[in-house]
Amino acid sequence: MPRSNRPRRNASAARSNKWADAVPELDLERSRAGIARRESAPDGDWMVRTMTARKAEKQYICPGCSTAIMPGIAHLVVWSDSHLFGEAAGLAERRHWHTNCWTSRTYRYR
């Protein structure tokens, strides 16, 4: 006997499926922000976190170019992961950098 290609469930059972409900839209900007990544460079190990334009609410001075990072400008928050006095001291000395200033900084060889 040939196989039937009809669905075996009735239509009302398909509508009550919990997986068929609407899924909320994923906010990519929110999901990328707040997750620190580790970067290793000749000047040490660094923790780098992206600060989105929506979350940037204060004005900071970029140590790379000595100009202001205005509120509403996306930038990076950087702190030392290999600080001499530990992780807490490195986190306390975190700095806000322009993204381009951080990627094009010159390394200081000691």
N, C-alpha and C positions, 0 to 999 in steps of 0.2 A: 504494500500500500504506500503511495507517495506521501511525503512529508507535507504537513500544512504550514504555510508561512504566516498564518494569522497569529496575532498575539493572544496568549491564553488568558490574560487578565482582562477584566472588564474596564471600562473607561473611568469609572468612579475611583477605582483603586489606584490608577495612574495619577490622578489629580491629588491624592493625599500623600504622595511621596515626599518625605522630608528633604530630599536632595533636589527636588524641583523648585523649592522656594527661591526667591530672588536673593542674590548674594550682594552684599554692600560693595561699592566700588573701592578698590585699593588705592590709597593715597601714596604714590611713589615718593613724593617729597618728604612726607612724614616718615616713611619706612627707611629712607637713606640717612636721615638726620639722626644724630645721637649715638651712632655706633662708631666707636673709636677703632682705628686700625693702627697696627704697628709698622713703623718704617725704620729701617736701618740705614744709616749713612756714615760716612767717615767721621762726622762730628758727634756720633752717638746714636742711641736708640730713642725714637720719638713715638709718642702716641699722638695721632692726628684725628680730629673729629671735624666733620663738615658742619658748618653753621649755615642753615638756609636763610634766604632773604626774609622769609616770614618770621623766623625766630630771632633775627638780628635786631635787637631793640635799643642797644646803647651804642655810643661812639667809642671807638678804640683807636689807639695809635699803633700802626704796623711797625714792628722793629726792623723790617727789611728796607722800607723806603721812607720811614719817619713821617708819613702822611696819615691823615685820619681815615678810618673805615667808618663811613656814615651808617646810621641805622637804615635797615632795609637792603643792605649790600651783602651778598653771600660771601663768606670767607671761611678760614680754617682756624680752629683752636688747637694749639700745639703745646705739649708739655713733655718734659724729659722722662723717659722710662728708666734710664740708668743714672738717676741723680745720686750724688755722693751721700746724701742724707736720707735716701729712701724714696719710696713712691709718693708718700704724702707731701714731702717737700717739693718734689717735681710737679705734682698737681697744683700746689699752692703758687708755683711760679709759672703757671701757664700763660701763654701769650696768644693774641689774636693776630693772624697774618692774612694779607691778601693772598689768594690762591696762586697768582702768578709770582708774587715775591717769594713764596715758600718753595715753589718748584725751581726757581732760577737763582736761589741763594748760593753764595760761594761758601764752600766748606773751609773751616779754619783748622788747619793741621797743627797740632800741638807737639 
